[in-house]
Amino acid sequence: MEPKKNPKANVGRNSSLYFAIGLALMLFLTNYAINYKTYDKEAIDIGQLNLDDIDDEEIPLTEQLQTPPPPPPPPAAPEVIEVVEDEEEVEETVIESTEADQETEIVEVEEVEVEEVEEDIEVPFAVIENVPVFPGCESGNNEAKKACMSEKITKFVQKKFNTDLAGDLGLSGRQRINVIFKIDKSGNITGIRSRAPHPALEKEAARVINLLPKMKPGKQRGKAVTVPYSLPIIFQVQD
C-alpha cells in the first residue's frame, strides 16, 4: 500500500536541527542579556587637573660659606747660614769597663750569715706529734697527755665559770658555748674566740680561758708550734 502524503512535505523530519539552532540562539541571547552593562554618564567624573592651583615651591635661601684666606707663606730661608762655634768645652765622661781581666785581683768574700725566719706553723691538736702539756699531765704517752689535758681544762672551766649568769640574763634550759683558743710556741693562751646565745656569756667564757695556766708548748718534728684547741662549754640553767 503506498503512502498518501509526500515525504518532502513532512515537517518533522528536520525537527532536531531546528531545535538545536533555536537552543543555541536562546543561549546566546541569554548570555548577552546577563553580561550586558549600562553606565550612568553623569556619575562618571574623571576630574580635571588645574595647573594654576599649584603653588610655586619656595626655595630656601642658603648662605654661602666664606672660606678663610690661605695662611701667609713661610718666611724664606736665609741664603747664608752662619755656624757659631762653641766657646765652652764639654768634658766627656768615660765609663770604665767592669769586666775582670787576668791582672784583676780577686777579693775573697767572707761567709754571709743568713738568718732563718721562723714560721708560725699551726698543727691541729688531734694530729700533733708532741701534745702541749698541761701542768700535772707530764707523765704518760702522747695519748695519755691529751686525755689528761682535756680533763684538766674541763674541770678548770667548770670551777671558774659563773653558771648563775645565764639565769640573771633570763635564759633557761640547756646552754652551749663554743670556745676556740690557741696555745702558742711559748705555751701561752692566745686568740680566744667564743660564740654563745648572749654576748655576756661570750665574755665570761673568754675570761675563764684567760685564767688557764701556762703550758709546755706542743712540738712537731722537734720544733715548738702553735696548737689550736676547741672547747665546748655546756650547762643547764635551773628554773
GIFEN-V112589 format. One record per residue. N is the residue number from 1. RES is the residue in one letter. OMEGA is omega in whole degrees, 0 to 359 (none if undefined). D_LAST is the distance of its C-alpha to the last C-alpha in whole Angstrom. Layout:
BEGIN
<<N | RES | OMEGA | D_LAST> <N | RES | OMEGA | D_LAST>>
END
This chain:
BEGIN
<<1 | M | 184 | 153> <2 | E | 178 | 153> <3 | P | 184 | 151> <4 | K | 183 | 152> <5 | K | 178 | 149> <6 | N | 180 | 150> <7 | P | 180 | 147> <8 | K | 180 | 147> <9 | A | 180 | 146> <10 | N | 183 | 143> <11 | V | 186 | 140> <12 | G | 183 | 137> <13 | R | 180 | 138> <14 | N | 184 | 136> <15 | S | 180 | 133> <16 | S | 179 | 130> <17 | L | 179 | 132> <18 | Y | 180 | 132> <19 | F | 180 | 128> <20 | A | 180 | 127> <21 | I | 180 | 129> <22 | G | 180 | 127> <23 | L | 178 | 124> <24 | A | 180 | 124> <25 | L | 181 | 125> <26 | M | 177 | 123> <27 | L | 179 | 120> <28 | F | 180 | 121> <29 | L | 180 | 121> <30 | T | 179 | 118> <31 | N | 179 | 116> <32 | Y | 181 | 118> <33 | A | 181 | 117> <34 | I | 184 | 113> <35 | N | 182 | 113> <36 | Y | 182 | 116> <37 | K | 177 | 114> <38 | T | 183 | 115> <39 | Y | 175 | 113> <40 | D | 185 | 114> <41 | K | 182 | 115> <42 | E | 182 | 114> <43 | A | 183 | 110> <44 | I | 178 | 111> <45 | D | 182 | 110> <46 | I | 179 | 110> <47 | G | 182 | 109> <48 | Q | 183 | 111> <49 | L | 178 | 110> <50 | N | 183 | 111> <51 | L | 181 | 111> <52 | D | 183 | 112> <53 | D | 182 | 108> <54 | I | 179 | 107> <55 | D | 177 | 106> <56 | D | 180 | 106> <57 | E | 180 | 103> <58 | E | 180 | 102> <59 | I | 181 | 102> <60 | P | 179 | 100> <61 | L | 179 | 101> <62 | T | 180 | 100> <63 | E | 182 | 100> <64 | Q | 181 | 102> <65 | L | 179 | 100> <66 | Q | 179 | 102> <67 | T | 180 | 101> <68 | P | 180 | 101> <69 | P | 179 | 104> <70 | P | 180 | 104> <71 | P | 180 | 103> <72 | P | 180 | 106> <73 | P | 179 | 107> <74 | P | 180 | 106> <75 | P | 181 | 108> <76 | A | 180 | 111> <77 | A | 178 | 110> <78 | P | 182 | 113> <79 | E | 183 | 116> <80 | V | 178 | 116> <81 | I | 180 | 112> <82 | E | 178 | 112> <83 | V | 181 | 111> <84 | V | 181 | 109> <85 | E | 177 | 109> <86 | D | 179 | 106> <87 | E | 182 | 107> <88 | E | 177 | 104> <89 | E | 181 | 103> <90 | V | 180 | 100> <91 | E | 178 | 99> <92 | E | 179 | 97> <93 | T | 181 | 94> <94 | V | 179 | 95> <95 | I | 181 | 92> <96 | E | 179 | 92> <97 | S | 179 | 91> <98 | T | 180 | 89> <99 | E | 181 | 90> <100 | A | 175 | 91> <101 | D | 183 | 94> <102 | Q | 182 | 96> <103 | E | 182 | 97> <104 | T | 179 | 93> <105 | E | 180 | 91> <106 | I | 181 | 88> <107 | V | 179 | 85> <108 | E | 180 | 83> <109 | V | 179 | 79> <110 | E | 181 | 77> <111 | E | 181 | 74> <112 | V | 180 | 71> <113 | E | 179 | 68> <114 | V | 181 | 65> <115 | E | 178 | 61> <116 | E | 179 | 59> <117 | V | 181 | 56> <118 | E | 179 | 53> <119 | E | 179 | 50> <120 | D | 184 | 46> <121 | I | 176 | 46> <122 | E | 179 | 42> <123 | V | 180 | 42> <124 | P | 182 | 39> <125 | F | 186 | 37> <126 | A | 186 | 38> <127 | V | 183 | 41> <128 | I | 183 | 42> <129 | E | 178 | 45> <130 | N | 185 | 44> <131 | V | 173 | 40> <132 | P | 186 | 39> <133 | V | 174 | 39> <134 | F | 179 | 36> <135 | P | 182 | 37> <136 | G | 180 | 37> <137 | C | 184 | 37> <138 | E | 185 | 41> <139 | S | 178 | 42> <140 | G | 180 | 43> <141 | N | 185 | 43> <142 | N | 181 | 42> <143 | E | 178 | 39> <144 | A | 178 | 38> <145 | K | 177 | 38> <146 | K | 181 | 36> <147 | A | 179 | 33> <148 | C | 180 | 33> <149 | M | 180 | 33> <150 | S | 181 | 30> <151 | E | 181 | 28> <152 | K | 181 | 29> <153 | I | 180 | 27> <154 | T | 179 | 24> <155 | K | 180 | 24> <156 | F | 182 | 25> <157 | V | 178 | 22> <158 | Q | 181 | 19> <159 | K | 186 | 21> <160 | K | 186 | 21> <161 | F | 180 | 18> <162 | N | 181 | 16> <163 | T | 179 | 13> <164 | D | 181 | 11> <165 | L | 181 | 13> <166 | A | 178 | 11> <167 | G | 178 | 8> <168 | D | 179 | 11> <169 | L | 180 | 12> <170 | G | 179 | 10> <171 | L | 180 | 9> <172 | S | 178 | 7> <173 | G | 185 | 8> <174 | R | 181 | 11> <175 | Q | 181 | 13> <176 | R | 178 | 17> <177 | I | 178 | 19> <178 | N | 183 | 23> <179 | V | 176 | 25> <180 | I | 177 | 29> <181 | F | 182 | 31> <182 | K | 172 | 35> <183 | I | 188 | 37> <184 | D | 184 | 40> <185 | K | 177 | 44> <186 | S | 180 | 43> <187 | G | 180 | 40> <188 | N | 179 | 38> <189 | I | 181 | 34> <190 | T | 173 | 35> <191 | G | 182 | 34> <192 | I | 175 | 30> <193 | R | 182 | 29> <194 | S | 177 | 25> <195 | R | 185 | 23> <196 | A | 178 | 19> <197 | P | 181 | 17> <198 | H | 180 | 18> <199 | P | 180 | 21> <200 | A | 177 | 19> <201 | L | 177 | 18> <202 | E | 178 | 21> <203 | K | 180 | 23> <204 | E | 178 | 21> <205 | A | 178 | 22> <206 | A | 179 | 25> <207 | R | 182 | 25> <208 | V | 181 | 24> <209 | I | 178 | 27> <210 | N | 180 | 29> <211 | L | 180 | 29> <212 | L | 181 | 30> <213 | P | 177 | 34> <214 | K | 184 | 37> <215 | M | 171 | 38> <216 | K | 187 | 41> <217 | P | 176 | 42> <218 | G | 182 | 42> <219 | K | 175 | 46> <220 | Q | 184 | 47> <221 | R | 175 | 51> <222 | G | 180 | 51> <223 | K | 179 | 50> <224 | A | 182 | 47> <225 | V | 176 | 45> <226 | T | 183 | 41> <227 | V | 174 | 38> <228 | P | 183 | 35> <229 | Y | 180 | 32> <230 | S | 184 | 29> <231 | L | 173 | 26> <232 | P | 176 | 22> <233 | I | 185 | 19> <234 | I | 177 | 16> <235 | F | 182 | 13> <236 | Q | 178 | 9> <237 | V | 180 | 6> <238 | Q | 180 | 4> <239 | D | none | 0>>
END
